[in-house]
Amino acid sequence: MADFATPEFLDELKSLYPAPSNYVDGDWFLAAGIAFSSSNCPDGVPRVLSYALEDLDKLPGTSDEDCRLLVRKMRDGIFKSGMISGYPKAINALATLYEATPEVLRDTELLRDPSRSKEEIAAAGQAYFDSTYGDTAATVQPMLRSIYPDLEHFTTKLGYGYVYAFLEMTSAKETSFAMISALIANDTPRQVEWHLTGAIRNGATVEEVRAVREIALRIAVKAGISLKHEVPNI
């Protein structure tokens, strides 16, 4: 149970992220929702959603489209995070998110284009992989291929191609935030370090990346996750 997901704790998490000019661009809620999911506290996800929607409702000029985008960002971010934290956790988190989402803000159609060819998907995946890893892609991708060719094929063609490279709801940097938020509770410092740097390559500021790291870390600690390794920073 995420009883610690109180309004006061969510206030604290929100304060860590640099204040944006547009609330929906302030990715604290994305990082928090994914961190609750990855920390196996799916009941924290609807609390983040409700808090963020209430914040939006207080702002002048907020439209249904603003609210819909916020929901879509959380949903797509959790979907992407399932590649790291596991889809059982993502399913549980998405189920609680769905139940808490006002009916008018629920999607009933696919967001990803099912008519895209496998070649298009693979090319998009390679492009986002290269964007994320930069110069290190030339060593990371062959490493994946050498330890298990199927892993490299799946990672770049499907994981990055179909899941991560869809950037219409969660941008390149927000997708990096999804990875970081999921990885911290998994206690995998090597990959955390990769994606802290990857987020910078994908357009995030150092301040934003540090905020996402801290949000995910505080949730993991509150959730009782026992971290055996120090979490890298940037």
Secondary structure, 3 states (H helix, E strand, C coil): CCCCCCHHHHHHHHHHCCCCCCHHHCCHHHHHHHHHHHCCCCCHHHHHHHHHHHHHHCCCCCCHHHHHHHHHHHHHHHHHHHHHHCHHHHHHHHHHHHHHCCHHHCCCCCCCCCCCCHHHHHHHHHHHHHHHHHHHHHHHHHHHHHHCHHHHHHHHHHHHHHHHCCCCCCCHHHHHHHHHHHHHHHCCHHHHHHHHHHHHHCCCCHHHHHHHHHHHHHHHHHCCCCCCCCCCCC
